[in-house]
Amino acid sequence: MLVSWFSKKQNSVALSTTEVEYIAVGSCCAQILWQKQQLIDYGVFVKNVPIKCDNTSSICLAKNPVHHSKTKHIDIRYHFLREHVENEDIELEYVSTEKQATDIFTKPLDENTFSKFRRELGLCEFD
């Protein structure tokens, strides 16, 4: 399982969590497309890579190519996500917040949850 994670200041101002998640998934999509191209160079062909997201509104926004009035100010560069969902390059899947293993990188977690996510990601434990 590949995990891509980075932290940076966003280039645009978002007015809702849907927009924040949509922009983040768009950035993730760009990284996945780059990784898919790298794998092709090694003879590995991957289609329909799943992206797990805990925001159903951003998933609906990406899957429904209708103009949404509340998101009209999102930069057009982030809407390329829709194209790749339609082309089946990627697939957006809902995962509940409690099962979002990448929270290990961004949120303070209790010891049990931290250990569970660490095991799921295949990270070793320090003694």
TIRO-2110 file (N, C-alpha, C; in Angstrom, 1 decimal):
// TIRO-2110
0.8, -1.2, 0.0, N, 1, A
0.0, 0.0, 0.0, CA, 1, A
0.9, 1.2, 0.0, C, 1, A
0.6, 2.1, -0.9, N, 2, A
1.4, 3.4, -1.0, CA, 2, A
0.6, 4.4, -0.2, C, 2, A
1.3, 5.2, 0.6, N, 3, A
0.7, 6.3, 1.3, CA, 3, A
1.5, 7.6, 0.9, C, 3, A
0.8, 8.6, 0.5, N, 4, A
1.4, 9.8, 0.1, CA, 4, A
0.9, 10.9, 1.1, C, 4, A
1.8, 11.6, 1.6, N, 5, A
1.4, 12.6, 2.6, CA, 5, A
2.4, 13.8, 2.6, C, 5, A
1.9, 15.0, 2.6, N, 6, A
2.7, 16.2, 2.8, CA, 6, A
1.8, 17.3, 3.4, C, 6, A
2.5, 18.3, 3.9, N, 7, A
1.8, 19.4, 4.5, CA, 7, A
2.3, 20.7, 3.9, C, 7, A
1.4, 21.5, 3.5, N, 8, A
1.8, 22.8, 3.0, CA, 8, A
0.6, 23.8, 3.1, C, 8, A
0.9, 25.0, 3.0, N, 9, A
-0.1, 26.0, 3.0, CA, 9, A
-0.9, 26.0, 1.7, C, 9, A
-2.2, 26.0, 1.8, N, 10, A
-3.0, 26.0, 0.6, CA, 10, A
-2.9, 27.3, -0.2, C, 10, A
-3.0, 27.2, -1.5, N, 11, A
-2.9, 28.3, -2.4, CA, 11, A
-4.2, 29.1, -2.5, C, 11, A
-5.3, 28.5, -2.1, N, 12, A
-6.5, 29.3, -2.2, CA, 12, A
-7.3, 29.2, -0.9, C, 12, A
-8.2, 30.1, -0.7, N, 13, A
-9.0, 30.2, 0.5, CA, 13, A
-10.3, 29.4, 0.3, C, 13, A
-10.5, 28.4, 1.2, N, 14, A
-11.7, 27.6, 1.1, CA, 14, A
-12.7, 28.1, 2.1, C, 14, A
-14.0, 28.0, 1.8, N, 15, A
-15.1, 28.5, 2.6, CA, 15, A
-15.8, 27.4, 3.4, C, 15, A
-15.5, 26.2, 3.1, N, 16, A
-16.1, 25.0, 3.7, CA, 16, A
-15.2, 23.8, 3.8, C, 16, A
-15.5, 22.9, 4.6, N, 17, A
-14.7, 21.7, 4.7, CA, 17, A
-14.8, 20.9, 3.4, C, 17, A
-15.9, 21.0, 2.7, N, 18, A
-16.1, 20.3, 1.5, CA, 18, A
-15.0, 20.8, 0.5, C, 18, A
-14.8, 22.1, 0.4, N, 19, A
-13.8, 22.6, -0.5, CA, 19, A
-12.4, 22.2, -0.1, C, 19, A
-12.2, 22.3, 1.2, N, 20, A
-10.8, 21.9, 1.7, CA, 20, A
-10.5, 20.4, 1.3, C, 20, A
-11.5, 19.5, 1.6, N, 21, A
-11.3, 18.1, 1.2, CA, 21, A
-11.2, 17.9, -0.3, C, 21, A
-12.0, 18.6, -1.1, N, 22, A
-12.0, 18.5, -2.5, CA, 22, A
-10.6, 19.0, -3.1, C, 22, A
-10.1, 20.0, -2.6, N, 23, A
-8.8, 20.5, -3.0, CA, 23, A
-7.7, 19.5, -2.6, C, 23, A
-7.8, 19.0, -1.4, N, 24, A
-6.8, 18.0, -0.9, CA, 24, A
-6.9, 16.7, -1.7, C, 24, A
-8.0, 16.3, -2.1, N, 25, A
-8.2, 15.1, -2.9, CA, 25, A
-7.6, 15.3, -4.3, C, 25, A
-7.8, 16.6, -4.8, N, 26, A
-7.3, 16.9, -6.1, CA, 26, A
-5.8, 16.9, -6.1, C, 26, A
-5.1, 17.3, -5.0, N, 27, A
-3.7, 17.2, -4.9, CA, 27, A
-3.2, 15.8, -4.8, C, 27, A
-4.0, 15.0, -4.1, N, 28, A
-3.7, 13.6, -4.0, CA, 28, A
-3.8, 12.9, -5.3, C, 28, A
-4.8, 13.3, -6.1, N, 29, A
-5.0, 12.7, -7.4, CA, 29, A
-3.8, 13.0, -8.3, C, 29, A
-3.3, 14.2, -8.2, N, 30, A
-2.1, 14.6, -9.0, CA, 30, A
-0.9, 13.7, -8.6, C, 30, A
-0.7, 13.5, -7.3, N, 31, A
0.4, 12.6, -6.9, CA, 31, A
0.2, 11.2, -7.4, C, 31, A
-1.0, 10.7, -7.3, N, 32, A
-1.3, 9.3, -7.8, CA, 32, A
-1.0, 9.2, -9.3, C, 32, A
-1.4, 10.2, -10.1, N, 33, A
-1.1, 10.1, -11.5, CA, 33, A
0.4, 10.1, -11.8, C, 33, A
1.2, 10.9, -11.0, N, 34, A
2.6, 10.9, -11.1, CA, 34, A
3.2, 9.5, -10.7, C, 34, A
2.7, 8.9, -9.6, N, 35, A
3.1, 7.6, -9.2, CA, 35, A
2.8, 6.5, -10.2, C, 35, A
1.6, 6.6, -10.8, N, 36, A
1.2, 5.7, -11.8, CA, 36, A
2.1, 5.7, -13.0, C, 36, A
2.5, 6.9, -13.4, N, 37, A
3.5, 7.1, -14.5, CA, 37, A
4.8, 6.5, -14.2, C, 37, A
5.2, 6.7, -12.9, N, 38, A
6.5, 6.0, -12.5, CA, 38, A
6.4, 4.5, -12.6, C, 38, A
5.3, 4.0, -12.2, N, 39, A
5.1, 2.5, -12.2, CA, 39, A
5.1, 2.0, -13.6, C, 39, A
4.5, 2.8, -14.6, N, 40, A
4.5, 2.4, -16.0, CA, 40, A
5.9, 2.3, -16.5, C, 40, A
6.8, 3.2, -16.0, N, 41, A
8.2, 3.1, -16.5, CA, 41, A
8.9, 1.8, -16.0, C, 41, A
8.3, 1.2, -15.0, N, 42, A
8.9, -0.1, -14.5, CA, 42, A
8.0, -1.3, -15.0, C, 42, A
7.1, -1.1, -15.9, N, 43, A
6.3, -2.1, -16.5, CA, 43, A
5.1, -2.6, -15.6, C, 43, A
4.7, -1.8, -14.6, N, 44, A
3.6, -2.0, -13.8, CA, 44, A
2.4, -1.1, -14.2, C, 44, A
1.3, -1.7, -14.6, N, 45, A
0.2, -0.9, -15.1, CA, 45, A
-0.9, -1.0, -14.0, C, 45, A
-1.4, 0.1, -13.6, N, 46, A
-2.4, 0.2, -12.5, CA, 46, A
-3.6, 1.0, -13.1, C, 46, A
-4.8, 0.5, -12.9, N, 47, A
-6.0, 1.3, -13.3, CA, 47, A
-6.9, 1.4, -12.1, C, 47, A
-7.6, 2.5, -12.0, N, 48, A
-8.6, 2.7, -11.0, CA, 48, A
-8.1, 2.6, -9.6, C, 48, A
-7.2, 3.5, -9.3, N, 49, A
-6.6, 3.6, -7.9, CA, 49, A
-7.5, 4.2, -7.0, C, 49, A
-7.8, 3.5, -5.8, N, 50, A
-8.7, 4.1, -4.8, CA, 50, A
-8.1, 5.2, -4.0, C, 50, A
-8.8, 6.3, -3.8, N, 51, A
-8.5, 7.4, -2.9, CA, 51, A
-9.5, 7.3, -1.8, C, 51, A
-9.1, 7.2, -0.6, N, 52, A
-10.0, 7.1, 0.5, CA, 52, A
-10.2, 8.5, 1.1, C, 52, A
-11.5, 8.9, 1.3, N, 53, A
-11.8, 10.3, 1.7, CA, 53, A
-12.9, 10.2, 2.8, C, 53, A
-12.9, 11.0, 3.8, N, 54, A
-13.9, 10.9, 4.8, CA, 54, A
-14.9, 12.1, 4.7, C, 54, A
-15.0, 12.7, 3.6, N, 55, A
-16.0, 13.7, 3.3, CA, 55, A
-16.9, 13.4, 2.2, C, 55, A
-18.1, 13.0, 2.5, N, 56, A
-19.0, 12.5, 1.4, CA, 56, A
-19.4, 13.6, 0.4, C, 56, A
-19.4, 14.9, 0.9, N, 57, A
-19.8, 16.0, 0.0, CA, 57, A
-18.7, 16.2, -1.0, C, 57, A
-17.4, 16.1, -0.7, N, 58, A
-16.4, 16.3, -1.7, CA, 58, A
-16.4, 15.1, -2.7, C, 58, A
-16.7, 13.9, -2.2, N, 59, A
-16.8, 12.8, -3.1, CA, 59, A
-17.9, 13.0, -4.1, C, 59, A
-19.1, 13.4, -3.6, N, 60, A
-20.2, 13.8, -4.5, CA, 60, A
-19.9, 14.9, -5.5, C, 60, A
-19.2, 15.9, -5.0, N, 61, A
-18.8, 17.0, -5.9, CA, 61, A
-17.9, 16.5, -7.0, C, 61, A
-17.0, 15.5, -6.7, N, 62, A
-16.1, 15.0, -7.8, CA, 62, A
-16.8, 14.1, -8.7, C, 62, A
-17.8, 13.3, -8.2, N, 63, A
-18.5, 12.4, -9.1, CA, 63, A
-19.6, 13.0, -9.9, C, 63, A
-20.1, 14.1, -9.5, N, 64, A
-21.2, 14.8, -10.2, CA, 64, A
-20.7, 16.0, -10.9, C, 64, A
-20.6, 15.9, -12.3, N, 65, A
-20.0, 17.0, -13.0, CA, 65, A
-20.9, 18.2, -13.3, C, 65, A
-21.9, 18.4, -12.4, N, 66, A
-22.9, 19.5, -12.6, CA, 66, A
-22.3, 20.7, -11.8, C, 66, A
-22.5, 21.9, -12.3, N, 67, A
-22.0, 23.1, -11.7, CA, 67, A
-22.7, 23.3, -10.4, C, 67, A
-22.0, 23.5, -9.3, N, 68, A
-22.5, 23.7, -8.0, CA, 68, A
-22.3, 25.2, -7.6, C, 68, A
-23.4, 25.9, -7.3, N, 69, A
-23.3, 27.3, -7.0, CA, 69, A
-22.4, 27.6, -5.8, C, 69, A
-22.3, 26.7, -4.8, N, 70, A
-21.5, 27.0, -3.6, CA, 70, A
-20.1, 26.7, -3.8, C, 70, A
-19.7, 26.2, -4.9, N, 71, A
-18.3, 25.9, -5.2, CA, 71, A
-17.8, 26.6, -6.5, C, 71, A
-18.5, 27.6, -6.9, N, 72, A
-18.1, 28.3, -8.1, CA, 72, A
-16.8, 29.0, -8.0, C, 72, A
-16.3, 29.3, -6.9, N, 73, A
-15.1, 30.0, -6.7, CA, 73, A
-13.9, 29.1, -6.6, C, 73, A
-14.1, 27.8, -6.6, N, 74, A
-12.9, 26.9, -6.6, CA, 74, A
-12.2, 27.0, -7.9, C, 74, A
-10.9, 27.1, -7.9, N, 75, A
-10.1, 27.3, -9.1, CA, 75, A
-10.3, 26.1, -10.0, C, 75, A
-10.4, 26.4, -11.3, N, 76, A
-10.6, 25.4, -12.3, CA, 76, A
-9.6, 24.3, -12.3, C, 76, A
-8.4, 24.6, -11.8, N, 77, A
-7.3, 23.6, -11.8, CA, 77, A
-7.6, 22.4, -10.9, C, 77, A
-8.5, 22.6, -9.9, N, 78, A
-8.8, 21.5, -9.0, CA, 78, A
-9.9, 20.6, -9.6, C, 78, A
-10.6, 21.1, -10.6, N, 79, A
-11.7, 20.3, -11.2, CA, 79, A
-11.2, 19.2, -12.1, C, 79, A
-9.9, 19.1, -12.3, N, 80, A
-9.4, 18.0, -13.2, CA, 80, A
-9.6, 16.7, -12.5, C, 80, A
-9.9, 16.7, -11.2, N, 81, A
-10.2, 15.5, -10.4, CA, 81, A
-11.4, 14.9, -11.0, C, 81, A
-12.4, 15.7, -11.4, N, 82, A
-13.7, 15.1, -12.0, CA, 82, A
-13.3, 14.3, -13.2, C, 82, A
-12.5, 14.9, -14.1, N, 83, A
-12.1, 14.2, -15.3, CA, 83, A
-11.5, 12.8, -15.0, C, 83, A
-10.6, 12.7, -14.0, N, 84, A
-9.9, 11.5, -13.8, CA, 84, A
-10.9, 10.5, -13.1, C, 84, A
-11.9, 11.0, -12.4, N, 85, A
-12.9, 10.1, -11.8, CA, 85, A
-13.7, 9.5, -13.0, C, 85, A
-14.1, 10.3, -13.9, N, 86, A
-14.9, 9.9, -15.1, CA, 86, A
-14.1, 8.9, -15.9, C, 86, A
-12.8, 9.2, -16.1, N, 87, A
-11.9, 8.3, -16.9, CA, 87, A
-11.5, 7.0, -16.2, C, 87, A
-11.9, 6.9, -14.9, N, 88, A
-11.6, 5.8, -14.1, CA, 88, A
-10.1, 5.6, -13.8, C, 88, A
-9.4, 6.7, -13.8, N, 89, A
-8.0, 6.6, -13.4, CA, 89, A
-7.9, 6.4, -11.9, C, 89, A
-8.9, 7.1, -11.2, N, 90, A
-9.0, 6.9, -9.8, CA, 90, A
-10.4, 6.6, -9.4, C, 90, A
-10.6, 6.2, -8.2, N, 91, A
-11.9, 5.9, -7.6, CA, 91, A
-11.9, 6.5, -6.2, C, 91, A
-12.9, 7.3, -6.0, N, 92, A
-13.1, 7.9, -4.6, CA, 92, A
-13.9, 7.0, -3.8, C, 92, A
-13.4, 6.6, -2.6, N, 93, A
-14.1, 5.7, -1.7, CA, 93, A
-14.2, 6.4, -0.4, C, 93, A
-15.4, 6.2, 0.2, N, 94, A
-15.7, 6.8, 1.5, CA, 94, A
-15.1, 5.9, 2.6, C, 94, A
-14.4, 6.5, 3.6, N, 95, A
-13.9, 5.8, 4.7, CA, 95, A
-14.3, 6.7, 5.9, C, 95, A
-14.8, 6.1, 7.0, N, 96, A
-15.2, 6.9, 8.1, CA, 96, A
-14.0, 7.5, 8.8, C, 96, A
-14.2, 8.6, 9.5, N, 97, A
-13.1, 9.3, 10.2, CA, 97, A
-12.4, 8.4, 11.2, C, 97, A
-13.1, 7.5, 11.8, N, 98, A
-12.5, 6.6, 12.8, CA, 98, A
-11.6, 5.6, 12.2, C, 98, A
-11.7, 5.3, 10.9, N, 99, A
-10.9, 4.4, 10.2, CA, 99, A
-9.9, 5.0, 9.2, C, 99, A
-9.7, 6.3, 9.3, N, 100, A
-8.8, 7.1, 8.5, CA, 100, A
-7.4, 6.9, 9.0, C, 100, A
-6.6, 6.0, 8.5, N, 101, A
-5.3, 5.7, 9.0, CA, 101, A
-4.3, 6.8, 8.9, C, 101, A
-4.5, 7.7, 7.9, N, 102, A
-3.6, 8.8, 7.7, CA, 102, A
-3.7, 9.9, 8.8, C, 102, A
-4.7, 9.8, 9.6, N, 103, A
-4.9, 10.7, 10.8, CA, 103, A
-3.7, 10.6, 11.7, C, 103, A
-2.9, 9.5, 11.6, N, 104, A
-1.7, 9.3, 12.4, CA, 104, A
-0.7, 10.4, 12.1, C, 104, A
-0.8, 11.0, 10.9, N, 105, A
0.2, 12.1, 10.6, CA, 105, A
-0.3, 13.5, 10.9, C, 105, A
-1.6, 13.6, 11.2, N, 106, A
-2.2, 15.0, 11.3, CA, 106, A
-2.9, 15.3, 12.6, C, 106, A
-3.2, 14.2, 13.4, N, 107, A
-4.1, 14.5, 14.6, CA, 107, A
-3.4, 13.9, 15.8, C, 107, A
-3.7, 14.5, 17.0, N, 108, A
-3.3, 13.8, 18.2, CA, 108, A
-4.2, 12.6, 18.5, C, 108, A
-3.6, 11.5, 18.7, N, 109, A
-4.4, 10.3, 18.9, CA, 109, A
-4.1, 9.6, 20.2, C, 109, A
-5.1, 8.9, 20.8, N, 110, A
-4.8, 8.1, 22.0, CA, 110, A
-3.9, 6.9, 21.6, C, 110, A
-3.3, 6.3, 22.6, N, 111, A
-2.3, 5.3, 22.4, CA, 111, A
-2.8, 4.1, 21.6, C, 111, A
-4.0, 3.6, 21.9, N, 112, A
-4.6, 2.5, 21.2, CA, 112, A
-4.8, 2.8, 19.7, C, 112, A
-5.4, 3.9, 19.4, N, 113, A
-5.7, 4.3, 18.1, CA, 113, A
-4.4, 4.5, 17.3, C, 113, A
-3.4, 5.1, 17.9, N, 114, A
-2.1, 5.3, 17.3, CA, 114, A
-1.5, 4.0, 16.9, C, 114, A
-1.5, 3.0, 17.9, N, 115, A
-0.9, 1.7, 17.6, CA, 115, A
-1.6, 1.0, 16.5, C, 115, A
-3.0, 1.1, 16.5, N, 116, A
-3.8, 0.4, 15.5, CA, 116, A
-3.4, 1.0, 14.1, C, 116, A
-3.4, 2.3, 14.0, N, 117, A
-3.1, 2.9, 12.7, CA, 117, A
-1.6, 2.6, 12.2, C, 117, A
-0.7, 2.6, 13.2, N, 118, A
0.7, 2.2, 12.9, CA, 118, A
0.8, 0.8, 12.3, C, 118, A
0.1, -0.1, 12.9, N, 119, A
0.1, -1.5, 12.4, CA, 119, A
-0.6, -1.6, 11.0, C, 119, A
-1.7, -0.8, 10.8, N, 120, A
-2.3, -0.8, 9.5, CA, 120, A
-1.4, -0.3, 8.4, C, 120, A
-0.6, 0.7, 8.7, N, 121, A
0.3, 1.3, 7.8, CA, 121, A
1.6, 0.4, 7.6, C, 121, A
1.8, -0.6, 8.4, N, 122, A
2.9, -1.4, 8.4, CA, 122, A
4.2, -0.8, 8.9, C, 122, A
4.0, 0.1, 9.9, N, 123, A
5.2, 0.8, 10.5, CA, 123, A
5.7, -0.1, 11.7, C, 123, A
6.9, -0.1, 11.9, N, 124, A
7.5, -0.9, 13.0, CA, 124, A
7.3, -0.1, 14.3, C, 124, A
7.4, -0.9, 15.4, N, 125, A
7.2, -0.3, 16.8, CA, 125, A
8.6, -0.2, 17.4, C, 125, A
8.8, 0.9, 18.1, N, 126, A
10.1, 1.1, 18.8, CA, 126, A
9.9, 0.7, 20.2, C, 126, A
10.9, 0.0, 20.8, N, 127, A
10.9, -0.4, 22.2, CA, 127, A
11.5, 0.6, 23.1, C, 127, A
END
